[in-house]
Amino acid sequence: MTDLADRKCVPCEGGVTPLTRAAAEEVLLRLHEDWQLLADGTALQREWRFKDFFRTMSFVNAVAHVANLEDHHPDLEVGYNRCKISFSTHSVGGLSENDFICAAKVERLMR
């Protein structure tokens, strides 16, 4: 099985079916346990904590770089020492494999 972080996102257009909750839960097992599905199964979230604002913003900038390379952009909530990331594929109205690929790439940043 290919590591999610080694894969590339593929463009999603409307008409593609989002992952079912069961399928999303199966792929979720390949990520760090701190990633969570929203109760309605439409997004994948994780919060990261940092020592200070500089480290938080360095992380945010690195995530932005990954998102631009993959052309798959998360929603970010940023504070002084924290960043919450939410991945969802808006064009399909839920989760796609792209969300998990990007989550794995974010994890790789922190190794």
LUMTI-49857 format. One record per residue: residue number from 1; residue in one letter; x, y, z of N, C-alpha, C in turn. Coordinates in Angstrom, 3 decimals, always signed. Example, Ala and Ser with C-alpha at 12.3 -4.5 7.8 and 13.67 -1.06 7.14 Angstrom:
LUMTI-49857
 mitor vexke   n.east  n.north     n.up  ca.east ca.north    ca.up   c.east  c.north     c.up
     1     a  +13.190   -5.690   +7.800  +12.300   -4.500   +7.800  +13.200   -3.300   +7.800
     2     s  +12.850   -2.250   +7.080  +13.670   -1.060   +7.140  +12.900   +0.030   +7.870
//
This chain:
LUMTI-49857
 mitor vexke   n.east  n.north     n.up  ca.east ca.north    ca.up   c.east  c.north     c.up
     1     m   +0.842   -1.183   +0.000   +0.000   +0.000   +0.000   +0.884   +1.242   +0.000
     2     t   +0.621   +2.164   -0.883   +1.393   +3.398   -0.980   +1.075   +4.303   +0.199
     3     d   +2.111   +4.907   +0.769   +1.923   +5.881   +1.829   +1.126   +7.049   +1.264
     4     l   +0.119   +7.481   +1.991   -0.709   +8.597   +1.530   +0.124   +9.827   +1.198
     5     a   +1.135  +10.098   +2.004   +1.952  +11.300   +1.807   +2.767  +11.245   +0.514
     6     d   +2.929  +10.081   -0.074   +3.670   +9.947   -1.329   +2.779  +10.118   -2.559
     7     r   +1.485  +10.236   -2.342   +0.550  +10.352   -3.458   +0.308  +11.812   -3.807
     8     k   -0.270  +12.057   -4.953   -0.621  +13.401   -5.413   -2.143  +13.520   -5.450
     9     c   -2.629  +14.698   -5.131   -4.056  +14.970   -5.254   -4.448  +14.999   -6.723
    10     v   -5.667  +14.561   -6.992   -6.208  +14.634   -8.341   -7.367  +15.626   -8.334
    11     p   -7.506  +16.405   -9.396   -8.590  +17.388   -9.420   -9.954  +16.712   -9.255
    12     c  -10.789  +17.310   -8.407  -12.151  +16.829   -8.200  -13.117  +17.836   -8.792
    13     e  -14.002  +17.351   -9.572  -15.041  +18.201  -10.153  -16.372  +17.777   -9.557
    14     g  -17.366  +18.608   -9.731  -18.698  +18.252   -9.273  -19.145  +16.943   -9.897
    15     g  -20.061  +16.256   -9.244  -20.550  +14.987   -9.755  -19.816  +13.791   -9.193
    16     v  -18.678  +14.021   -8.517  -17.947  +12.941   -7.869  -18.583  +12.704   -6.505
    17     t  -18.784  +11.467   -6.149  -19.406  +11.130   -4.874  -18.384  +11.227   -3.750
    18     p  -18.740  +11.895   -2.631  -17.814  +11.939   -1.496  -17.675  +10.552   -0.867
    19     l  -16.605  +10.369   -0.114  -16.410   +9.103   +0.597  -17.543   +8.881   +1.596
    20     t  -17.965   +7.651   +1.724  -18.930   +7.320   +2.768  -18.223   +7.424   +4.114
    21     r  -18.982   +7.512   +5.174  -18.374   +7.574   +6.515  -17.520   +6.330   +6.757
    22     a  -18.008   +5.164   +6.376  -17.249   +3.922   +6.575  -15.929   +3.951   +5.814
    23     a  -15.962   +4.418   +4.577  -14.733   +4.497   +3.783  -13.774   +5.519   +4.389
    24     a  -14.307   +6.661   +4.843  -13.464   +7.690   +5.461  -12.828   +7.170   +6.746
    25     e  -13.585   +6.433   +7.541  -13.040   +5.868   +8.781  -11.929   +4.864   +8.494
    26     e  -12.063   +4.130   +7.398  -11.031   +3.168   +7.018   -9.724   +3.874   +6.645
    27     v   -9.824   +4.946   +5.850   -8.625   +5.695   +5.459   -8.054   +6.447   +6.660
    28     l   -8.913   +6.904   +7.546   -8.492   +7.628   +8.745   -7.501   +6.801   +9.580
    29     l   -7.627   +5.502   +9.551   -6.721   +4.626  +10.306   -5.272   +4.745   +9.844
    30     r   -5.056   +5.294   +8.647   -3.697   +5.449   +8.107   -3.037   +6.748   +8.556
    31     l   -3.785   +7.583   +9.307   -3.266   +8.849   +9.804   -3.028   +8.759  +11.310
    32     h   -2.360   +9.772  +11.842   -2.148   +9.876  +13.286   -3.502   +9.906  +13.990
    33     e   -3.544   +9.341  +15.173   -4.816   +9.222  +15.904   -5.451  +10.559  +16.285
    34     d   -4.724  +11.653  +16.219   -5.297  +12.954  +16.562   -6.199  +13.535  +15.467
    35     w   -6.149  +12.979  +14.269   -7.076  +13.419  +13.228   -8.452  +12.871  +13.555
    36     q   -9.469  +13.688  +13.333  -10.851  +13.289  +13.631  -11.761  +13.647  +12.471
    37     l  -12.795  +12.836  +12.306  -13.851  +13.179  +11.356  -14.891  +14.000  +12.092
    38     l  -15.450  +15.004  +11.441  -16.583  +15.713  +12.023  -17.734  +14.726  +12.185
    39     a  -18.614  +15.020  +13.102  -19.740  +14.121  +13.383  -20.543  +13.804  +12.121
    40     d  -20.692  +14.792  +11.238  -21.461  +14.550  +10.013  -20.617  +13.917   +8.901
    41     g  -19.324  +13.691   +9.174  -18.451  +13.013   +8.222  -18.027  +13.844   +7.026
    42     t  -18.215  +15.165   +7.088  -17.918  +16.000   +5.919  -16.541  +16.645   +5.951
    43     a  -15.807  +16.497   +7.053  -14.486  +17.122   +7.144  -13.577  +16.312   +8.053
    44     l  -12.301  +16.530   +7.860  -11.234  +15.897   +8.625  -10.502  +17.011   +9.343
    45     q  -10.332  +16.887  +10.677   -9.738  +17.975  +11.453   -8.654  +17.479  +12.392
    46     r   -7.743  +18.413  +12.667   -6.736  +18.200  +13.707   -6.248  +19.562  +14.185
    47     e   -5.972  +19.659  +15.467   -5.408  +20.889  +16.012   -3.964  +20.623  +16.417
    48     w   -3.113  +21.574  +16.092   -1.695  +21.511  +16.440   -1.405  +22.623  +17.437
    49     r   -0.559  +22.355  +18.411   -0.141  +23.347  +19.411   +1.349  +23.607  +19.260
    50     f   +1.746  +24.873  +19.499   +3.131  +25.281  +19.332   +3.593  +26.107  +20.522
    51     k   +4.886  +26.286  +20.597   +5.489  +27.016  +21.713   +5.191  +28.515  +21.648
    52     d   +5.116  +29.055  +20.426   +4.942  +30.501  +20.292   +4.368  +30.841  +18.918
    53     f   +4.113  +32.132  +18.716   +3.504  +32.616  +17.487   +4.390  +32.346  +16.263
    54     f   +5.681  +32.549  +16.398   +6.602  +32.336  +15.274   +6.503  +30.900  +14.756
    55     r   +6.516  +29.938  +15.666   +6.431  +28.533  +15.250   +5.063  +28.217  +14.641
    56     t   +4.016  +28.812  +15.200   +2.675  +28.621  +14.639   +2.628  +29.116  +13.203
    57     m   +3.116  +30.319  +12.984   +3.052  +30.889  +11.645   +3.987  +30.171  +10.666
    58     s   +5.091  +29.666  +11.153   +5.977  +28.867  +10.289   +5.240  +27.621   +9.811
    59     f   +4.519  +26.993  +10.714   +3.713  +25.820  +10.367   +2.630  +26.197   +9.352
    60     v   +1.913  +27.270   +9.614   +0.851  +27.726   +8.711   +1.412  +27.968   +7.313
    61     n   +2.561  +28.609   +7.222   +3.168  +28.865   +5.916   +3.575  +27.577   +5.218
    62     a   +4.070  +26.618   +5.977   +4.434  +25.327   +5.384   +3.191  +24.595   +4.878
    63     v   +2.113  +24.640   +5.659   +0.851  +24.022   +5.234   +0.344  +24.705   +3.964
    64     a   +0.422  +26.034   +3.916   -0.014  +26.770   +2.729   +0.791  +26.351   +1.501
    65     h   +2.076  +26.130   +1.676   +2.922  +25.700   +0.557   +2.475  +24.322   +0.052
    66     v   +2.275  +23.390   +0.970   +1.805  +22.053   +0.585   +0.453  +22.153   -0.128
    67     a   -0.453  +22.944   +0.430   -1.788  +23.083   -0.152   -1.717  +23.641   -1.570
    68     n   -0.844  +24.605   -1.787   -0.707  +25.161   -3.130   -0.098  +24.166   -4.099
    69     l   +0.882  +23.402   -3.652   +1.469  +22.373   -4.520   +0.443  +21.329   -4.928
    70     e   -0.444  +20.974   -3.995   -1.457  +19.949   -4.263   -2.736  +20.529   -4.860
    71     d   -2.846  +21.852   -4.865   -4.066  +22.537   -5.301   -5.285  +22.000   -4.547
    72     h   -5.095  +21.828   -3.242   -6.163  +21.353   -2.356   -5.986  +22.086   -1.030
    73     h   -6.897  +22.992   -0.737   -6.679  +23.972   +0.319   -7.575  +23.741   +1.524
    74     p   -6.982  +23.690   +2.726   -7.765  +23.481   +3.945   -8.322  +24.804   +4.470
    75     d   -9.235  +24.679   +5.410   -9.641  +25.820   +6.221   -8.723  +25.806   +7.440
    76     l   -8.222  +26.971   +7.815   -7.317  +27.094   +8.954   -7.900  +28.055   +9.981
    77     e   -7.820  +27.672  +11.247   -8.124  +28.572  +12.360   -6.811  +28.749  +13.108
    78     v   -6.328  +29.989  +13.168   -5.001  +30.241  +13.711   -5.088  +31.163  +14.916
    79     g   -4.367  +30.806  +15.973   -4.218  +31.645  +17.153   -2.749  +31.762  +17.498
    80     y   -2.446  +32.394  +18.595   -1.062  +32.644  +19.000   -0.211  +31.370  +18.960
    81     n   -0.694  +30.303  +19.565   +0.117  +29.080  +19.657   -0.637  +27.835  +19.197
    82     r   -1.591  +28.024  +18.302   -2.352  +26.867  +17.829   -2.810  +27.080  +16.386
    83     c   -3.057  +25.963  +15.720   -3.626  +25.993  +14.371   -4.524  +24.770  +14.221
    84     k   -5.775  +25.003  +13.908   -6.702  +23.915  +13.614   -6.855  +23.841  +12.100
    85     i   -6.671  +22.645  +11.579   -6.775  +22.402  +10.144   -8.019  +21.577   +9.878
    86     s   -8.798  +21.999   +8.892   -9.971  +21.240   +8.449   -9.850  +21.005   +6.945
    87     f   -9.801  +19.751   +6.572   -9.794  +19.392   +5.156  -11.175  +18.886   +4.769
    88     s  -11.656  +19.354   +3.636  -12.910  +18.907   +3.054  -12.836  +19.228   +1.567
    89     t  -13.476  +18.441   +0.768  -13.492  +18.692   -0.676  -14.818  +19.350   -1.015
    90     h  -14.783  +20.660   -1.087  -16.013  +21.433   -1.259  -16.751  +21.067   -2.546
    91     s  -16.013  +20.752   -3.596  -16.664  +20.458   -4.874  -17.481  +19.169   -4.847
    92     v  -17.203  +18.275   -3.885  -17.990  +17.038   -3.778  -18.915  +17.055   -2.566
    93     g  -18.816  +18.092   -1.753  -19.697  +18.206   -0.595  -19.362  +17.254   +0.532
    94     g  -18.094  +16.927   +0.675  -17.671  +16.009   +1.737  -16.205  +15.693   +1.602
    95     l  -15.853  +14.488   +1.975  -14.452  +14.072   +1.952  -14.107  +13.303   +0.680
    96     s  -12.895  +13.537   +0.219  -12.334  +12.753   -0.876  -10.973  +12.243   -0.408
    97     e  -10.385  +11.390   -1.206   -9.058  +10.888   -0.859   -8.037  +12.030   -0.778
    98     n   -8.254  +13.100   -1.520   -7.351  +14.253   -1.482   -7.200  +14.803   -0.064
    99     d   -8.271  +14.805   +0.699   -8.208  +15.324   +2.063   -7.232  +14.512   +2.915
   100     f   -7.244  +13.227   +2.746   -6.367  +12.348   +3.519   -4.924  +12.431   +3.023
   101     i   -4.753  +12.599   +1.722   -3.408  +12.781   +1.167   -2.783  +14.041   +1.748
   102     c   -3.532  +15.131   +1.759   -2.994  +16.386   +2.297   -2.757  +16.297   +3.804
   103     a   -3.633  +15.639   +4.525   -3.429  +15.458   +5.965   -2.129  +14.697   +6.215
   104     a   -1.872  +13.670   +5.423   -0.637  +12.891   +5.572   +0.586  +13.747   +5.243
   105     k   +0.475  +14.615   +4.272   +1.587  +15.503   +3.929   +1.849  +16.501   +5.058
   106     v   +0.796  +16.972   +5.717   +0.961  +17.863   +6.870   +1.655  +17.111   +7.997
   107     e   +1.251  +15.891   +8.245   +1.925  +15.065   +9.255   +3.424  +14.952   +8.957
   108     r   +3.736  +14.736   +7.699   +5.138  +14.585   +7.293   +5.932  +15.851   +7.612
   109     l   +5.296  +17.010   +7.509   +5.976  +18.275   +7.864   +6.477  +18.253   +9.301
   110     m   +5.727  +17.595  +10.164   +6.020  +17.643  +11.590   +6.982  +16.543  +12.043
   111     r   +7.386  +15.677  +11.153   +8.344  +14.619  +11.524   +9.744  +15.163  +11.601
//
